[in-house]
Amino acid sequence: MEHNPNSQHPPLPPDDMRRNLTYSEPNTDQSLPHIGMVGDTYTITVSGDDTAGRFCVIDMHVPPGGGPSPHRHDFEETFIILEGEIEVAFRGKKSIVKAGTTVNIPSNAPHQFHNASANAARLLCICSPAGQENFFQQVGVPVATRTTTPPKLNKEQQEQFIEKAKALAPTYRTEFLKEI
């Protein structure tokens, strides 16, 4: 289709031949980054490097009791619940969301998710723009598979983790909150 110069819309840019098709198989591909963090395991299936920084996709295995502390960040975060259920706290209101549900957290909004059930939950997390995957890689610990339980941290290791996360959070446009 040729561009009409009288049109209000500029033509689409040409295909960027430097970018390639990205695919991943998180259940079988051990080369993917599997990151243990806050008792959860986060597998990076699409990184910002794959999307020119537009977004990233993280496959999250959240065991019973898992999930991060209250926080907020200046990027959009969408969760697609594939298995199980999670409790989402958003601006002080809690909701239970189950498999088949998609939840979008607007940028800058205080939120938290927590697995309050007796079974593991699996979520796909899409962050736009990308960057959160780099935070996870810098703060978390590599584990073997998408469902490998991260090592338990002793008190000293837990304190080191918290200090490192707090120190890196501003770089990744994130703020930890005491409560929401």
N, C-alpha and C positions, 0 to 999 in steps of 0.2 A: 504494500500500500504506500503510495507516494504522499509526501507531506504537502498539504495545502498551505501556501504562504499566508492565506487569509485566516487560517485557523488560529484560535487562541492558545493552542497547546503546542509546545515545541516538540520536535520529533524525539523518539526514543534514542538514547545513545546506542552506539554499536555494542555488540557482544564483547565482553571483556575476556579475551582469550587466555589471560593469565589465571583466571579462576576455573576450577574444575568441579565436576560433579562430586558431591560428598555423600557417602553412605557409611553406616556403621551397624554393627551387629553386637549390641552391648551384652547379650547373653553368652556369646562365644568368643568375641574378640578380646583376648587378654592384652593386646597392645594399647587399647584405649586407656586413658587415665581413669583409674578407679581410686577415688579419694575418700578416706575415712575422716569424718568430721562430726563432732557432737553426737557420736554414737550411730550416725547414719553413714551410708555409703553413697557417694555421688559419682556417677560415671559421665564424663564429658563426651557426648556423642557428636556434637557440632560445635566447634570453637569459633571465636571471633576471627581467627585467622582464616577460617573457611568461608566466612560471610562478609569479608571486608569490614568487620567491626559492627555490622548491622544488628546481629543477635547471636546468642549461643543457646544450645540445648543441653540440658543436664538431666540424665535419667537418675532419679532419686529412689533409693531403697531406704525406707524409714521404718525401723522396727518399733514394736510397742514401747512407748515412752520417749521415742525419738522426736527430733525437731529442734530448730534453733530457738534462742532466746528472742524476746521482742526486739524489733529493729525497724529501720526504714532506710531507703536509698533513693537516689534520684533517677532510677531507671524503672521501666515497666517490668513486671514479673507476672508471668502467666503459668498456672499449674493445671495440668490435665491429669486427673486422677485415673490411673489405669487399673489399679487393684487396691482393695481395702478401703479405708476411710481415714480422714484426718479432721482434726478440729482446727478451724481457722479463726484467729482473733484479728479483727479489723476495726480499728478506731474504737476499741473497747467492747465490741459486740462479738460473741462467739457463735460459730455455725459449724455443724457437722456436714462435711461434704464427702460423698461416696463415689466409688468407681463410676465412670461415665460422666462426671461433672468437670467443667472447666471453670477456673476461677482466675480473674485478672486483678492484680494488686496495682493500683495506680502509683506512679512515681511519687515519692515523698510521703506516702501514707504509712502510719505506724501499723505494723502487723506482726503476726507470728503464726506458725503452723506447728501442730503437735499431734502425734499419734497417740490418742487416748484409748485405742482399742486393744484387743488381745492378739491381733494379727498384724503382720507387716503390711505396710502400704507401699505402693509404687506410683510415683508421679513423674511426669515429664515437666520440667521447668524450662521456660523460655524467657530469657532476659534480653531486653532491647533498650539501649544498645548492649553489645557484648562487653565483657570485662569481669563479670562475677566468677566465671570459670577460672580466671587467673588468681583471684582472691582465694578460692578453694584450694587451688594447687599450691599456693604459697603457705597457707595456714594449716591445711590438713595433712594427713599422712597417706602415702600410697598403700593400697591393699591389693590383693590378688584378683578379685572378681567383683562383679556388680553387686553381689550379695554377701561378700566377705564382711564379717563383723570387725569394725576397727578395734585396735588394741585398747584395753582399758588404761586410762591415764591415772597414775598415782597423784597425790595432792600436788607435789612439786611440778609434775608435767602438766597438770590441769592449769595451775597458775601461770606457767610459761605459755601455754596455748592461749589463755585469755589475754595476757599482755601482748603477745604477738598479734592476735586478732585486733585488739584495740589500737595498736600502733599502725597496722596496715589499713584499717577501716577507712580513714579519710582519703587515702589514695584511691580506694575503690568506691568512693561516693556513698559510704554506708555509715550509719550512726546506730549504735547499740542503745537500747532504752531499758530502763529499769522495769517498767510496766507499761501496758497500754490500756 
